[in-house]
């Protein structure tokens, strides 16, 4: 009988180990042939590994492999000797003694993924996504995204949150409205979740604090740089709050944790993408009405609708707080009740406004959150006052009938946060395989 | 201007801190009133917190709050004095001086969630899921599930895997076939992803090793204890493998890591659920055909179909390896090619079989995995040989045309693994909000 006993030791060396080896060491390095630069007597063969590039030097007669047979994007195993070389990435190169080809492409590359910056439109890159992402700068964006998700989970775990997984197919949407994808579920009408809102709230009654990282679906007919029809939402919900500033404080804590993680473990990617990390030590918080006033005054704008915030106003608020407070983020609080879903808690002092907030990052909304109604009677009254029905929400409402602590939470758009972090302006840049009005593939 | 500066300090004490405090300390404890036992002169008020239960003692005249006004499932803040008491959970109780009610239920509980075991059918518990999960044993199952996901991510991260997020709406399913949920995507036909198979393979060309934790959707008309129509899949895919045993070794490493994490951080939940952790130090591996033979011989069964494994055979294989090797897990390898999707790599020595495997846990399949075809020509030929078309798979195939390393991977059903870990026999027990043929709510 054969037995599996755990992870196998591999003799392929990682980039990290390679850089620490002594000159003269014999190594095996596996990777994709990222580029071949044939200089006549010698050739530079650059291998692409998950963690970075490795320069290998091929000298005629020294390597037991004819150079002309080697193709870019082949998967290979290079055997050779470590040599210090200042001009190589990381100051180390491998002098090739042998190359073993593991796999070969059948067609030449349609994109120059081995260039530092691909001279290609976003549209073309999205059309050839599986290939385009092999570019070192392109893939670095998604390592930054990985860090965002890791930070979100690790930080919330340290704060006593429990991770949950809630269904994406359901009988009714959390926010209602028309922007819902519909499907047939064994001859019953069903919808795709616009958010885990109802579920995460119900689970506050079970675990006090919960979070979820998962896809959400919005059938919005927006075709902008900021909108996707499917995106990854970072959601949390916490009970026993004093007020909605507890939520904002928790988000600030997450952002601080994220910046520390990026500095500590993602410096390489920050350098590749030339990222300046934003300031998170103190994030200003300003009420909605006040923010509109400040911007109207400073930039000489008329307030057209006191209960709505236009995208240009968001941009100006971002600019205002950058100029006045050198702030990259700003919390806008107390949104008008009309603009928030029924479950948002109204301000008892002025029920035209809610105890809720958005977080802007350089003028773009990346988070919506706030305190929720926890009292069943209040919730029921608000549903009635809005002319809505409780039908289909019985389970959600049962959690409130049977007691729920004061609570609140938020949702963060992963792709938007990543986009702003790396200074991009189209959310498709930071989505592996975006879904929008025209794009259902790849 | 107000500023958010990070997580606020709360004066609510956690169970962990409470147990470490000196007798006589004054504390504030927030939680839900899990149960009230009125003994006349004194009453025991048990608070339910995320981490566990806290016994509080109410004495007539000592607490500034009339006991009769307190309801079970109210959210409260108890102020009082810490006292050592052997019979209380954790050996500590709180002598109440004051109770502040934060929120009250409007209806009495329909389920005795404060009993150790609820005397209720699974069906009833699923119908009242948001309430039923407040039971301490019920929610413990999902802490174990949290551990599974944490272990999967943390272990794979330590092994150089990159986390990815791939779309759940697409133009075509990865495995094809009829078991796909269909939806209208802005007047285009679309489907829900049955698995991230194509995407994770394409991303091996970018990151070498990737993983994803996310929902998958199967429109299967099975109505069994083992099937769900939406579940959470733990997927990974790794490049530069020598053969498919690299995948099995990696999974064994994950399981070993998981058991260590459970022992270290989830002992409380293991005790609540009375879990005996399975053995993972060495997991036997046996070819499909051999497994059928062993079972036929030992349990005197006829082999009816040499190319299919019946559920009863899986159960017997589980039993065989428990009896003969004291093994909780067993890898069944070299599945018949007919039973595997087109992208599975056939055994060059006998193309009727594939270089693939399932992992059984106490006789139930919890993982399917294997080595994939990495050569474009071979893949193209197999598609043709199966009478399939390349239409709709252009992007997937482009990754192979442009070079892919030898690779393989697997998918683990989160709910099934959790179910087997805690010794349950219905996958709905370990799904927060299951979706099956009849259940679309809550």
Interface residues (C-beta under 8 A of the other chain):
Chain A: X1 X2 X3 X4 X5 X6 X7 X8 X12 X14 X30 X32 X49 X50 X51 X71 X73 X74 X75 X102 X103 X104 X105 X106 X107 X109 X110 X128 X129 X130 X131 X133 X134 X139 X142 X143 X145 X146 X149 X150 X153 X157 X159 X160 X162 X163 X164 X165 X166 X167 X168 X169 X170 X171 X181 X182 X183 X184 X185 X186 X188 X190 X192 X199 X202 X203 X205 X206 X207 X208 X209 X213 X214 X215 X217 X219 X221 X229 X230 X232 X239 X240 X245 X246 X248 X249 X250 X251 X252 X253 X256 X281 X282 X283 X284 X285 X286 X325 X331 X374 X375 X376 X377 X395 X396 X398 X399 X400 X401 X402 X403 X404 X405 X406 X414 X432 X433 X434 X435 X437 X440 X441 X442
Chain B: X1 X2 X3 X4 X5 X6 X7 X8 X12 X14 X30 X32 X49 X50 X51 X71 X73 X74 X75 X102 X103 X104 X105 X106 X107 X109 X110 X128 X129 X130 X131 X133 X134 X139 X142 X143 X145 X146 X149 X150 X153 X157 X159 X160 X162 X163 X164 X165 X166 X167 X168 X169 X170 X171 X181 X182 X183 X184 X185 X186 X188 X190 X192 X199 X202 X203 X205 X206 X207 X208 X209 X213 X214 X215 X217 X219 X221 X229 X230 X232 X239 X240 X245 X246 X248 X249 X250 X251 X252 X253 X256 X281 X282 X283 X284 X285 X286 X325 X331 X374 X375 X376 X377 X395 X396 X398 X399 X400 X401 X402 X403 X404 X405 X406 X414 X432 X433 X434 X435 X437 X440 X441 X442
